[in-house]
Amino acid sequence: MERDNNLIPDVDERIELWSAIWRQLQSAQYNEEAEWLKDEVDLTYAERKNDIKITTEMMKKQLRRNPNLKAPAPDGQQVF
């Protein structure tokens, strides 16, 4: 089958590609005691504890910017 390289792959092809990648990642063996991994965990924790606090006012401000009744996002949520 000939294919135009400018076209976006169809959904089934993308699902097949990413499913194969995910299966490989899930079955991968790695050294849980590696120093770099411990460093990454420490960095991630440090970043998380400094996360921004989201207030009700911040949410209201952002929601006012979003147009009402547009097609839902991949999460299925619409703005009202």
C-alpha positions as a Python dict, from the first residue, in 0.01 Angstrom:
ca = {
    (1, 'M'): (0, 0, 0),
    (2, 'E'): (143, 338, -100),
    (3, 'R'): (130, 612, 152),
    (4, 'D'): (160, 988, 142),
    (5, 'N'): (427, 1075, 401),
    (6, 'N'): (246, 1399, 482),
    (7, 'L'): (-55, 1217, 623),
    (8, 'I'): (-99, 1155, 993),
    (9, 'P'): (-106, 781, 1074),
    (10, 'D'): (-451, 648, 1147),
    (11, 'V'): (-565, 576, 1501),
    (12, 'D'): (-513, 199, 1479),
    (13, 'E'): (-151, 245, 1369),
    (14, 'R'): (-82, 485, 1653),
    (15, 'I'): (-245, 256, 1909),
    (16, 'E'): (-41, -39, 1779),
    (17, 'L'): (286, 159, 1793),
    (18, 'W'): (239, 298, 2144),
    (19, 'S'): (98, -29, 2281),
    (20, 'A'): (414, -209, 2169),
    (21, 'I'): (634, 58, 2328),
    (22, 'W'): (434, 45, 2653),
    (23, 'R'): (457, -337, 2668),
    (24, 'Q'): (836, -315, 2631),
    (25, 'L'): (860, -56, 2907),
    (26, 'Q'): (646, -263, 3142),
    (27, 'S'): (860, -573, 3095),
    (28, 'A'): (1195, -392, 3107),
    (29, 'Q'): (1445, -494, 3373),
    (30, 'Y'): (1641, -217, 3540),
    (31, 'N'): (1869, -166, 3836),
    (32, 'E'): (1649, -27, 4113),
    (33, 'E'): (1960, 53, 4319),
    (34, 'A'): (2120, 276, 4052),
    (35, 'E'): (2248, 604, 4197),
    (36, 'W'): (2104, 813, 3913),
    (37, 'L'): (1759, 667, 3984),
    (38, 'K'): (1780, 764, 4351),
    (39, 'D'): (1887, 1115, 4247),
    (40, 'E'): (1588, 1142, 4012),
    (41, 'V'): (1348, 1030, 4284),
    (42, 'D'): (1495, 1290, 4521),
    (43, 'L'): (1464, 1564, 4257),
    (44, 'T'): (1107, 1468, 4177),
    (45, 'Y'): (1014, 1479, 4544),
    (46, 'A'): (1183, 1818, 4585),
    (47, 'E'): (992, 1957, 4287),
    (48, 'R'): (660, 1816, 4409),
    (49, 'K'): (684, 1964, 4756),
    (50, 'N'): (725, 2309, 4599),
    (51, 'D'): (421, 2269, 4374),
    (52, 'I'): (203, 2572, 4323),
    (53, 'K'): (-110, 2584, 4533),
    (54, 'I'): (-417, 2611, 4310),
    (55, 'T'): (-684, 2833, 4458),
    (56, 'T'): (-1053, 2860, 4375),
    (57, 'E'): (-990, 3207, 4234),
    (58, 'M'): (-720, 3072, 4001),
    (59, 'M'): (-961, 2806, 3873),
    (60, 'K'): (-1239, 3059, 3816),
    (61, 'K'): (-1004, 3288, 3625),
    (62, 'Q'): (-891, 3006, 3395),
    (63, 'L'): (-1243, 2874, 3340),
    (64, 'R'): (-1362, 3220, 3236),
    (65, 'R'): (-1103, 3213, 2955),
    (66, 'N'): (-1234, 2886, 2811),
    (67, 'P'): (-1519, 2905, 2557),
    (68, 'N'): (-1847, 2744, 2657),
    (69, 'L'): (-1984, 2428, 2495),
    (70, 'K'): (-1689, 2355, 2268),
    (71, 'A'): (-1618, 1993, 2178),
    (72, 'P'): (-1492, 1810, 2486),
    (73, 'A'): (-1124, 1750, 2539),
    (74, 'P'): (-987, 1392, 2540),
    (75, 'D'): (-1087, 1374, 2907),
    (76, 'G'): (-1452, 1418, 2801),
    (77, 'Q'): (-1499, 1744, 2993),
    (78, 'Q'): (-1681, 2044, 2850),
    (79, 'V'): (-1673, 2397, 2986),
    (80, 'F'): (-2006, 2546, 3098),
}
